[in-house]
Amino acid sequence: MAGSDLSTFGAFMLGQVAADSSAAFQRQVAFLRNRGRTNSNEDYCRVLKLAIRGEEVAKFLDGKLDRIKEELSAEREKSAHLERQLAAANASNDELKRQLEAEKAHAVMLDDRLFDLTMRHARLCKKTNTKDS
């Protein structure tokens, strides 16, 4: 019986160690889960704060983009207006150049005419023996 009692006692001790070991393991698992949840909750809070901050930054940048688009639109309108003014000024300049060329041609014609009249006058004065007055 001594062997049977010893094996019973061994089985009892083995069961106790297994139960204690299982309980310790369960406590460790629970601790790690709770620790993991705490970290996860903290991570979630951090991620949420970052997401909120990201949304604020996105709204700020969106507003800034809208202002820049408005400024760009105003600058494009101003540029288009200046281009229209430049086109009108170029057309006016071309007209003035054309008029200048016409006036130059008219001046050359008048100069030629004056030269012809002066030569005629000189010939008439020579024929009539009168001095140039």
Residue frames as a rotation matrix with the C-alpha (Angstrom) as fourth column:
MET 1
0.559 0.829 0.000 0.00
0.829 -0.559 0.000 0.00
0.000 0.000 -1.000 0.00
ALA 2
0.173 -0.582 -0.795 2.88
0.363 -0.713 0.601 2.24
-0.916 -0.392 0.088 0.55
GLY 3
-0.821 -0.474 0.318 3.50
0.437 -0.162 0.885 2.37
-0.367 0.866 0.340 -3.19
SER 4
-0.158 0.862 0.482 -0.13
0.897 -0.079 0.435 3.09
0.413 0.501 -0.760 -3.86
ASP 5
0.623 0.351 -0.699 -0.20
0.681 -0.683 0.264 5.86
-0.385 -0.640 -0.665 -1.26
LEU 6
-0.288 -0.823 -0.490 2.92
0.292 -0.563 0.773 7.35
-0.912 0.079 0.402 -2.73
SER 7
-0.809 0.019 0.588 1.52
0.585 -0.073 0.807 7.29
0.058 0.997 0.048 -6.24
THR 8
0.298 0.954 0.038 -1.73
0.917 -0.298 0.266 8.80
0.265 -0.044 -0.963 -4.96
PHE 9
0.443 -0.215 -0.870 0.20
0.475 -0.767 0.431 11.50
-0.760 -0.605 -0.238 -3.18
GLY 10
-0.673 -0.738 0.048 2.32
0.368 -0.278 0.887 12.07
-0.641 0.615 0.459 -6.36
ALA 11
-0.435 0.603 0.668 -0.84
0.820 -0.042 0.571 12.31
0.372 0.796 -0.476 -8.44
PHE 12
0.591 0.663 -0.460 -2.34
0.800 -0.554 0.229 14.72
-0.104 -0.503 -0.858 -5.92
MET 13
0.071 -0.664 -0.744 0.80
0.303 -0.697 0.650 16.89
-0.950 -0.271 0.152 -5.93
LEU 14
-0.811 -0.342 0.474 0.98
0.524 -0.066 0.849 16.76
-0.260 0.937 0.232 -9.71
GLY 15
0.039 0.920 0.390 -2.66
0.921 -0.184 0.342 17.92
0.387 0.346 -0.855 -9.87
GLN 16
0.610 0.141 -0.779 -1.92
0.598 -0.727 0.336 20.74
-0.519 -0.672 -0.529 -7.40
VAL 17
-0.415 -0.845 -0.337 1.11
0.278 -0.470 0.838 21.90
-0.867 0.254 0.430 -9.39
ALA 18
-0.687 0.220 0.692 -0.90
0.714 0.030 0.700 21.72
0.133 0.975 -0.178 -12.59
ALA 19
0.423 0.905 -0.040 -3.75
0.885 -0.404 0.232 23.71
0.194 -0.133 -0.972 -11.02
ASP 20
0.417 -0.348 -0.839 -1.36
0.392 -0.765 0.512 26.30
-0.820 -0.542 -0.183 -9.58
SER 21
-0.684 -0.717 0.133 0.49
0.377 -0.191 0.906 26.51
-0.624 0.671 0.401 -12.86
SER 22
-0.355 0.653 0.669 -2.76
0.878 -0.014 0.479 26.89
0.322 0.757 -0.568 -14.80
ALA 23
0.657 0.608 -0.447 -3.98
0.738 -0.640 0.214 29.61
-0.156 -0.470 -0.869 -12.43
ALA 24
0.019 -0.744 -0.668 -0.65
0.264 -0.641 0.721 31.45
-0.964 -0.190 0.184 -12.69
PHE 25
-0.787 -0.286 0.546 -0.77
0.569 0.003 0.822 31.13
-0.237 0.958 0.160 -16.45
GLN 26
0.118 0.922 0.368 -4.35
0.940 -0.224 0.259 32.48
0.321 0.315 -0.893 -16.50
ARG 27
0.617 0.055 -0.785 -3.28
0.500 -0.797 0.338 35.44
-0.607 -0.601 -0.520 -14.33
GLN 28
-0.456 -0.860 -0.230 -0.38
0.262 -0.377 0.888 36.16
-0.850 0.345 0.397 -16.66
VAL 29
-0.612 0.312 0.726 -2.64
0.777 0.066 0.627 35.96
0.148 0.948 -0.283 -19.72
ALA 30
0.511 0.852 -0.115 -5.20
0.855 -0.489 0.174 38.25
0.092 -0.187 -0.978 -18.04
PHE 31
0.296 -0.492 -0.819 -2.45
0.346 -0.744 0.572 40.70
-0.890 -0.452 -0.050 -17.07
LEU 32
-0.754 -0.636 0.168 -1.05
0.350 -0.172 0.921 40.75
-0.556 0.753 0.352 -20.58
ARG 33
-0.245 0.750 0.614 -4.54
0.919 -0.022 0.393 41.15
0.308 0.661 -0.684 -22.08
ASN 34
0.692 0.519 -0.501 -5.33
0.676 -0.709 0.201 44.04
-0.251 -0.478 -0.842 -19.75
ARG 35
-0.069 -0.809 -0.583 -1.95
0.214 -0.583 0.784 45.54
-0.974 -0.071 0.214 -20.44
GLY 36
-0.782 -0.170 0.600 -2.52
0.596 0.078 0.799 45.09
-0.183 0.982 0.040 -24.15
ARG 37
0.203 0.935 0.289 -5.95
0.945 -0.265 0.194 46.66
0.258 0.234 -0.937 -23.87
THR 38
0.552 -0.065 -0.831 -4.55
0.441 -0.823 0.357 49.60
-0.708 -0.564 -0.425 -21.96
ASN 39
-0.555 -0.807 -0.202 -1.91
0.162 -0.343 0.925 50.11
-0.816 0.481 0.321 -24.60
SER 40
-0.593 0.402 0.698 -4.48
0.797 0.170 0.580 49.59
0.114 0.900 -0.421 -27.30
ASN 41
0.526 0.823 -0.214 -6.80
0.847 -0.529 0.048 52.12
-0.074 -0.207 -0.976 -25.68
GLU 42
0.234 -0.539 -0.809 -3.94
0.159 -0.800 0.579 54.57
-0.959 -0.264 -0.101 -25.36
ASP 43
-0.793 -0.514 0.329 -2.99
0.361 0.040 0.932 53.86
-0.492 0.857 0.154 -28.97
TYR 44
-0.134 0.835 0.534 -6.60
0.973 0.010 0.229 54.37
0.186 0.550 -0.814 -30.03
CYS 45
0.659 0.344 -0.669 -6.69
0.550 -0.827 0.117 57.68
-0.513 -0.445 -0.734 -28.15
ARG 46
-0.244 -0.846 -0.475 -3.43
0.058 -0.501 0.863 58.75
-0.968 0.183 0.171 -29.77
VAL 47
-0.777 0.009 0.629 -4.69
0.613 0.239 0.753 57.71
-0.144 0.971 -0.192 -33.20
LEU 48
0.287 0.954 0.088 -7.97
0.958 -0.288 0.001 59.53
0.026 0.084 -0.996 -32.58
LYS 49
0.470 -0.192 -0.861 -6.12
0.255 -0.905 0.341 62.69
-0.845 -0.380 -0.376 -31.54
LEU 50
-0.652 -0.757 -0.041 -3.92
0.117 -0.153 0.981 62.42
-0.749 0.635 0.188 -34.62
ALA 51
-0.474 0.562 0.679 -6.98
0.879 0.247 0.409 61.91
0.062 0.790 -0.610 -36.81
ILE 52
0.607 0.698 -0.380 -8.69
0.738 -0.672 -0.055 64.94
-0.294 -0.247 -0.923 -35.29
ARG 53
0.099 -0.674 -0.732 -5.52
-0.004 -0.735 0.678 66.99
-0.995 -0.064 -0.075 -35.77
GLY 54
-0.789 -0.376 0.487 -5.25
0.422 0.245 0.873 65.69
-0.448 0.894 -0.035 -39.34
GLU 55
0.053 0.897 0.438 -8.83
0.996 -0.077 0.038 66.74
0.068 0.435 -0.898 -40.00
GLU 56
0.649 0.139 -0.748 -8.12
0.365 -0.920 0.146 70.22
-0.667 -0.367 -0.648 -38.60
VAL 57
-0.374 -0.870 -0.320 -5.01
-0.030 -0.334 0.942 70.53
-0.927 0.362 0.099 -40.76
ALA 58
-0.647 0.197 0.736 -6.93
0.746 0.364 0.558 69.31
-0.158 0.910 -0.382 -43.80
LYS 59
0.492 0.871 -0.013 -9.67
0.862 -0.489 -0.135 71.91
-0.124 0.056 -0.991 -43.18
PHE 60
0.397 -0.442 -0.805 -7.05
0.063 -0.861 0.504 74.63
-0.916 -0.251 -0.314 -42.72
LEU 61
-0.683 -0.723 0.100 -5.23
0.103 0.040 0.994 73.62
-0.723 0.689 0.047 -45.89
ASP 62
-0.268 0.688 0.674 -8.54
0.961 0.241 0.137 73.37
-0.068 0.685 -0.726 -47.76
GLY 63
0.721 0.513 -0.465 -9.38
0.529 -0.842 -0.107 76.94
-0.446 -0.170 -0.879 -46.71
LYS 64
-0.007 -0.825 -0.565 -5.91
-0.152 -0.557 0.816 78.08
-0.988 0.092 -0.121 -47.73
LEU 65
-0.721 -0.209 0.661 -6.31
0.538 0.432 0.724 76.31
-0.437 0.877 -0.199 -51.08
ASP 66
0.281 0.904 0.322 -9.65
0.954 -0.226 -0.199 78.07
-0.108 0.363 -0.926 -51.63
ARG 67
0.653 -0.100 -0.751 -8.04
0.095 -0.973 0.212 81.46
-0.751 -0.209 -0.626 -50.88
ILE 68
-0.450 -0.888 -0.098 -5.17
-0.074 -0.072 0.995 80.71
-0.890 0.455 -0.034 -53.24
LYS 69
-0.447 0.379 0.811 -7.63
0.867 0.406 0.288 79.63
-0.221 0.831 -0.510 -55.95
GLU 70
0.675 0.717 -0.171 -9.51
0.673 -0.694 -0.256 82.93
-0.303 0.058 -0.951 -55.49
GLU 71
0.304 -0.664 -0.684 -6.26
-0.197 -0.746 0.637 84.89
-0.932 -0.059 -0.357 -55.70
LEU 72
-0.676 -0.568 0.469 -5.24
0.275 0.397 0.876 82.92
-0.683 0.721 -0.113 -58.77
SER 73
0.029 0.788 0.615 -8.60
0.988 0.069 -0.136 83.56
-0.150 0.612 -0.776 -60.38
ALA 74
0.794 0.226 -0.565 -8.27
0.251 -0.967 -0.035 87.30
-0.555 -0.114 -0.824 -59.66
GLU 75
-0.134 -0.931 -0.339 -4.73
-0.237 -0.302 0.923 87.29
-0.962 0.204 -0.180 -61.07
ARG 76
-0.584 -0.020 0.811 -5.92
0.681 0.531 0.504 85.47
-0.441 0.847 -0.297 -64.19
GLU 77
0.530 0.825 0.195 -8.68
0.828 -0.453 -0.332 88.04
-0.185 0.338 -0.923 -64.68
LYS 78
0.607 -0.393 -0.691 -6.17
-0.128 -0.906 0.403 90.84
-0.785 -0.156 -0.600 -64.19
SER 79
-0.490 -0.840 0.232 -3.78
0.041 0.243 0.969 89.15
-0.871 0.485 -0.085 -66.62
ALA 80
-0.215 0.498 0.840 -6.54
0.948 0.314 0.056 88.71
-0.236 0.808 -0.540 -69.21
HIS 81
0.811 0.509 -0.288 -7.50
0.460 -0.859 -0.224 92.39
-0.361 0.049 -0.931 -68.82
LEU 82
0.226 -0.821 -0.524 -3.86
-0.309 -0.571 0.761 93.43
-0.924 -0.010 -0.383 -69.25
GLU 83
-0.598 -0.408 0.690 -3.55
0.454 0.536 0.711 91.19
-0.660 0.739 -0.135 -72.31
ARG 84
0.328 0.782 0.530 -6.63
0.934 -0.185 -0.306 92.85
-0.141 0.595 -0.791 -73.82
GLN 85
0.813 -0.085 -0.576 -5.13
0.001 -0.989 0.148 96.26
-0.583 -0.121 -0.804 -73.07
LEU 86
-0.241 -0.971 0.000 -1.83
-0.125 0.031 0.992 95.15
-0.963 0.239 -0.129 -74.61
ALA 87
-0.352 0.189 0.917 -3.62
0.850 0.474 0.229 93.90
-0.392 0.860 -0.327 -77.74
ALA 88
0.748 0.658 0.086 -5.46
0.646 -0.693 -0.320 97.23
-0.151 0.296 -0.943 -78.02
ALA 89
0.539 -0.633 -0.555 -2.21
-0.257 -0.751 0.608 99.15
-0.802 -0.185 -0.568 -77.50
ASN 90
-0.483 -0.723 0.495 -0.46
0.255 0.424 0.869 97.01
-0.838 0.546 -0.021 -80.13
ALA 91
0.079 0.593 0.801 -3.29
0.986 0.073 -0.151 97.64
-0.149 0.801 -0.579 -82.59
SER 92
0.918 0.234 -0.319 -3.10
0.233 -0.972 -0.040 101.36
-0.320 -0.038 -0.947 -81.85
ASN 93
0.114 -0.966 -0.231 0.67
-0.213 -0.250 0.944 101.25
-0.970 -0.058 -0.234 -82.24
ASP 94
-0.432 -0.218 0.875 0.34
0.704 0.526 0.478 99.46
-0.564 0.822 -0.074 -85.58
GLU 95
0.568 0.710 0.417 -2.17
0.823 -0.469 -0.322 102.12
-0.033 0.526 -0.850 -86.73
LEU 96
0.795 -0.329 -0.510 0.20
-0.126 -0.911 0.392 104.89
-0.593 -0.247 -0.766 -85.62
LYS 97
-0.285 -0.924 0.255 3.08
0.097 0.237 0.967 103.22
-0.954 0.300 0.022 -87.48
ARG 98
-0.119 0.326 0.938 0.93
0.965 0.262 0.032 102.97
-0.235 0.908 -0.346 -90.59
GLN 99
0.879 0.475 -0.026 0.01
0.465 -0.869 -0.168 106.65
-0.102 0.136 -0.985 -90.27
LEU 100
0.398 -0.826 -0.399 3.67
-0.178 -0.496 0.850 107.56
-0.900 -0.267 -0.344 -89.71
GLU 101
-0.473 -0.557 0.682 4.68
0.526 0.442 0.726 105.70
-0.706 0.703 0.084 -92.87
ALA 102
0.300 0.663 0.685 1.87
0.954 -0.224 -0.200 107.45
0.021 0.714 -0.700 -94.77
GLU 103
0.927 0.018 -0.374 3.01
0.100 -0.974 0.202 110.84
-0.361 -0.224 -0.905 -93.41
LYS 104
-0.045 -0.998 -0.032 6.62
0.011 -0.032 0.999 110.05
-0.999 0.045 0.012 -94.32
ALA 105
-0.359 -0.021 0.933 5.56
0.873 0.346 0.343 109.16
-0.330 0.938 -0.106 -97.85
HIS 106
0.703 0.664 0.256 3.49
0.709 -0.684 -0.171 112.36
0.062 0.302 -0.951 -98.02
ALA 107
0.660 -0.539 -0.523 6.49
-0.081 -0.743 0.664 114.37
-0.747 -0.396 -0.534 -96.73
VAL 108
-0.405 -0.812 0.420 8.74
0.369 0.275 0.888 112.83
-0.836 0.515 0.188 -99.40
MET 109
-0.001 0.495 0.869 6.15
1.000 -0.011 0.008 113.66
0.013 0.869 -0.495 -102.05
LEU 110
0.921 0.346 -0.179 5.88
0.363 -0.929 0.074 117.25
-0.141 -0.133 -0.981 -100.77
ASP 111
0.230 -0.922 -0.311 9.67
-0.024 -0.325 0.945 117.53
-0.973 -0.210 -0.097 -100.69
ASP 112
-0.478 -0.347 0.807 9.84
0.738 0.340 0.583 116.31
-0.477 0.874 0.094 -104.29
ARG 113
0.426 0.740 0.521 7.09
0.893 -0.436 -0.112 118.76
0.144 0.513 -0.846 -105.25
LEU 114
0.832 -0.183 -0.525 8.90
0.093 -0.885 0.456 121.61
-0.548 -0.428 -0.719 -103.48
PHE 115
-0.232 -0.966 0.110 12.11
0.222 0.057 0.973 120.67
-0.947 0.250 0.201 -105.27
ASP 116
-0.256 0.213 0.943 10.29
0.962 0.157 0.225 120.68
-0.100 0.964 -0.245 -108.62
LEU 117
0.783 0.613 0.100 8.70
0.618 -0.786 -0.022 124.06
0.065 0.079 -0.995 -107.90
THR 118
0.522 -0.679 -0.516 12.03
-0.001 -0.605 0.796 125.49
-0.853 -0.416 -0.316 -106.79
MET 119
-0.476 -0.706 0.524 13.69
0.516 0.258 0.817 124.24
-0.712 0.659 0.242 -109.99
ARG 120
0.123 0.615 0.779 10.86
0.982 -0.187 -0.008 125.73
0.141 0.766 -0.627 -112.11
HIS 121
0.900 0.217 -0.379 11.14
0.326 -0.911 0.253 129.00
-0.290 -0.351 -0.890 -110.27
ALA 122
0.068 -0.967 -0.247 14.90
0.082 -0.241 0.967 129.06
-0.994 -0.086 0.063 -110.85
ARG 123
-0.481 -0.212 0.851 14.41
0.810 0.263 0.524 128.35
-0.335 0.941 0.045 -114.59
LEU 124
0.516 0.749 0.415 11.76
0.834 -0.549 -0.046 131.05
0.193 0.370 -0.909 -114.89
CYS 125
0.756 -0.302 -0.581 13.99
0.103 -0.821 0.561 133.52
-0.647 -0.484 -0.590 -113.10
LYS 126
-0.326 -0.924 0.198 16.81
0.317 0.090 0.944 132.63
-0.890 0.371 0.264 -115.46
LYS 127
-0.240 0.313 0.919 14.58
0.971 0.075 0.228 133.03
0.002 0.947 -0.322 -118.53
THR 128
0.703 0.625 0.339 13.23
0.618 -0.773 0.143 136.36
0.351 0.109 -0.930 -117.39
ASN 129
-0.274 -0.925 0.265 16.53
0.511 -0.373 -0.774 137.59
0.814 -0.077 0.575 -115.98
THR 130
0.475 0.412 0.778 15.03
-0.480 -0.620 0.621 138.36
0.738 -0.668 -0.096 -112.62
LYS 131
-0.667 -0.729 0.151 16.60
-0.480 0.266 -0.836 137.77
0.570 -0.631 -0.527 -109.28
ASP 132
-0.285 0.520 -0.805 15.21
0.577 0.764 0.288 135.31
0.765 -0.383 -0.518 -106.83
SER 133
-0.337 0.198 0.921 13.03
-0.537 -0.843 -0.015 137.05
0.773 -0.500 0.390 -104.31
